[in-house]
Amino acid sequence: MNVTLILACLLASTFSKNKFGATQKINNICIKNKLTSPGVMDLPHQGYRATKPRARAAPSAGDSVLFDDTSSAAPGMNSQGFYTPAYNMAGPSNDMQGGPGVNNLFADPMASAAMMYGSSLANQGKDMVNKEINRFMSVNKLKYFFAVDTRYVLKKLMILMFPYTHQDWEVRYHRDTPLTPRQDVNAPDLYIPTMAFITYILLAGMALGIQKRFSPEVLGLCASTALVWIIIEVLVMLLSLYLLTVHSDLSTFDLIAYSGYKYVGMIFTVLCGLMFGSDGYYVALAWSSCALMFFIVRSLKMKILPSISSDSMGMGSNSKPQLRLYITVATAVFQPIIIYWLTSHLVR
């Protein structure tokens, strides 16, 4: 058996002597050891191999392995550049989180120019709106009529309900500018008329609810009617002053304020009517009407100046005080009519 193996090794060695030098060395080792090695070799012969595979040894550290360990390293970039070396599987990049991407957006000169242009357009639009508003209504003048405090409101309500005890009706000025309402109790304001108008609407809704006649349509009609009456009254006053060429320092806001003071008496009249019936209503109506007329006459007397143009409808100089008196009395007499018209249907 040993002789046969030796002959096979010699034949294989002779056949591949030039091509397989490593096999010659192995055969010499086998002959030297007299084939006593336990392993069986793979013969690199064409079409021949050993019957039993040889156990593989572990590869050395220097040899290349078939698969790389990718558990801790990121995949490399291929030839097309589909993968980036800094790809992070743990979370989104900073661009997706709005970090450096947002900073790059603001750092972009085109984006900064667009933002500056949009801001300039917004400022121009704001200035145009304020200019158009100031053409019809001055915001500073409107603020003047709301410059009130609690002390002024209490004093003004007392004057509206008990004007007979008030002595000084003159409006005070400081350097040709009237003092604010909180500094002068005789100055007109828009805070009391506004709050009185809202209170009147709420009181009207309560009165209609007590009488089982409440509905949103009726309440809306009541509010719109009260608002329209104020507008009509102010327009009539402005038209009268213009046609009669009466020079006065009354502004539109002044007329709205004096026309809106009637809502204080209307609230008092409706409350008395709800608590004391029709008798209480008429007594309160008489009191509030007389107080309001007295207040309007004394207030407008200080506002309407007695100067009239020389060509005013051929009137003489002796008619100037009478004309001012007619305007003030007509305005005062008109107030009780509106009070009765707006409150009579709320008390039954």
Stockholm file with secondary structure:
# STOCKHOLM 1.0

chainA/1-348         MNVTLILACLLASTFSKNKFGATQKINNICIKNKLTSPGVMDLPHQGYRATKPRARAAPSAGDSVLFDDTSSAAPGMNSQGFYTPAYNMAGPSNDMQGGPGVNNLFADPMASAAMMYGSSLANQGKDMVNKEINRFMSVNKLKYFFAVDTRYVLKKLMILMFPYTHQDWEVRYHRDTPLTPRQDVNAPDLYIPTMAFITYILLAGMALGIQKRFSPEVLGLCASTALVWIIIEVLVMLLSLYLLTVHSDLSTFDLIAYSGYKYVGMIFTVLCGLMFGSDGYYVALAWSSCALMFFIVRSLKMKILPSISSDSMGMGSNSKPQLRLYITVATAVFQPIIIYWLTSHLVR
#=GR chainA/1-348 SS CHHHHHHHHHHHHHHTTTTCHHHHHHHHHHHHTTTCCSCCCCCCBTTBCCSSCCCCCCCCSSSCCSSCCCSSSCCCCCTTCCSCTTCCSSSCCTTTTTSHHHHHHHHCHHHHHHHHHHHHHHHHHHHHHHHHHHHHCCHHHHHHTTCCCHHHHHHHHHHHHCGGGCCCCCCCBSSSSBCCTTTCTTSCCSHHHHHHHHHHHHHHHHHHHHTTCCCHHHHHHHHHHHHHHHHHHHHHHHHHHHHTTEEECCCHHHHHHHHHTHHHHHHHHHHHHHHHHHHHHHHHHHHHHHHHHHHHHHHHHHHEEEEECTTSTTCCGGGHHHHHHHHHHHHHHHHHHHHHHHHGGGCC
#=GC SS_cons         CHHHHHHHHHHHHHHTTTTCHHHHHHHHHHHHTTTCCSCCCCCCBTTBCCSSCCCCCCCCSSSCCSSCCCSSSCCCCCTTCCSCTTCCSSSCCTTTTTSHHHHHHHHCHHHHHHHHHHHHHHHHHHHHHHHHHHHHCCHHHHHHTTCCCHHHHHHHHHHHHCGGGCCCCCCCBSSSSBCCTTTCTTSCCSHHHHHHHHHHHHHHHHHHHHTTCCCHHHHHHHHHHHHHHHHHHHHHHHHHHHHTTEEECCCHHHHHHHHHTHHHHHHHHHHHHHHHHHHHHHHHHHHHHHHHHHHHHHHHHHHEEEEECTTSTTCCGGGHHHHHHHHHHHHHHHHHHHHHHHHGGGCC
//
